[in-house]
């Protein structure tokens, strides 16, 4: 066993020297095992650095992320994210406004480059796409999104001192 002592920070998963073992077989309690029924996602979430959000860039004056950043954030294969984008049941207009097909150049070990197809995704496109994902990371995103809306509505319900003063002027 490696990792933090029981009083230190960390999770039960990060305390295991080989988290991969948790994804390959189930440790049975009657055989003296210490963990039962951890899944691949739990092991991955415990061993992959947590991103607060996908990478966002400003391109042509618009905040966008990429399908690669979405794949990294949700710990999904990029090919699966591309497939999901291309199968979204949204209008053609929404797709055109929020998912721009492009490619990026990837440097190869031999010194050459390879073009990798990907999408630039707006905030609305990201929300539409991510709402269809499942798993722990997707659930966390959905909760944060809902909380942000609730906070915004709460702010709207508080009378603004500045707007009252401007109204009375």
N, C-alpha and C positions, 0 to 999 in steps of 0.2 A: 504494500500500500504506500502510495506517495500522496503528497498534498498537505493541506493544512491540518493542524490538530483539531480535535472536536470543538475546542473553544474559539478557534480562529475563524476568519471569514472563509466563505466558499460554500459550495453545495455538496451534497452527498456524491453527486456525479463527478465533480472536479477533484474529489479526494481519491479517485481510483487512478492507478498508474496507467491503465490501459482502457480508456472509455470504449474502445472498439469492442471489447469483450461484451459490453452491455448490448451491443447491436447484433451480436452473432448468436448468442444463446441466452436462455433464461436461467438465472441462478435459482435453484430450488431451495426453499427454506429448510426442508427436512434433511438436506445434505449439508447443512451448516452454512448455506449461502447468506449473504448479508443484504442483498437487494432482490426485489421481485418485480417483474413486469415493467422494467424501464423500456422505452421504445427508442427507435432510431432518432426521432426528433428531439427527445429529451437529452440524449447523449450529444447530439450535434449542437443544440442550444447551449449546453454547458461547456463546450470546447471551442466554439467559434466566437470571436470577439463580437460584441453586440454593437450594431450601428444604431444611432438614434433615428436616422432616417436615411433613405437612399440618397446618393450623391445628387445634388441639384446644381445646375449651371444656368447662367444667363446666356442665351443664344438669340441673336437678333432682337434683343430687348424683352425676351420672354423667358421666364423660369421654366426649365424643363429637366427631366431626368431621362435616363436611357433604359432600354430593356435590359441591358447588362447590369446596371445599378439595381434595378428591380429584382433581377435574378439573385444578385449577391445579397440584397437585403432580406428577401424571403427564403434564402437558402434553397433555391430551385435551379434546375438546369436551364440555361439560357434558351435552348431549343424548345423547352416546354413553355417558357414565357412567350416566345415568339408565336408558338402554336395557339396559345390562349388568346393573345392579342388578335390574331387573324380569325379566330372563331367567335369573338365577342358579338353578341346580338344587340348591336347599336345601329343607329342610322348612319348612312353613308356620310352625311354632313358632319355628324359628331366624330366619326372616324377620321375624316379629312382634317378637322380642326385640332384634334388631340393626339393623333398618332402619325408622325412623319417618318416614313421609311427612309433609311439612310444606311450607310456602312461606315465602319471604322477600319483603319489600317492597323494590323497587328504585326509587330516585328517578329521575325522568325529567327531561330538560332543560326541559320546559314547566312544571315545578313539581309535576306529579302523581306518582303512584306506580304501579308495576306489580307484580303478584304473580308471583313466579317459583317454580315447583314445585321442590322439592329433597328430599333425605333427610338426616336426622340418623343417623349411623352410629356404632355402638359399636366398641371395639377389635376384638372378635371379627368383627364384620361387615366392618370395614376389612380385616382379614387375609384373610378369605374372599374378598372382592372383589379385593383386590390380587394374590392368588396366581394369579388368572386373567388378569392383564394381561401383556403382552409388551413388549419394548423395554428399552433401557438403564436407565431409571429404575426400571422394575419389577424388573429383575434385581438392581439395587443394593439395593432394598428387601428382596427375598427373601433375599439374602446376609446383610444386616444382621439380619434376623429369625432366620435359622439361627444366626448367630454369637451372638445374644443368648441363644438356647436353650442353646447349647454352654457359654457362660459361666455360665449359671445352673446347669447340670448339674455343671460343674467346681466351683462353690461348694458344691453339695450334697455332693460327695465329700470335701471338706476337713472333718475333724473340728472341731467348734466347741469352743473352750476354754471359753466361757461355758456351753454346755449340759453339758459334762463336769463343771464345777464345780457346777452346779445339781443334776446327777444325784447327785454325791457328798455333797451337803449333807444 
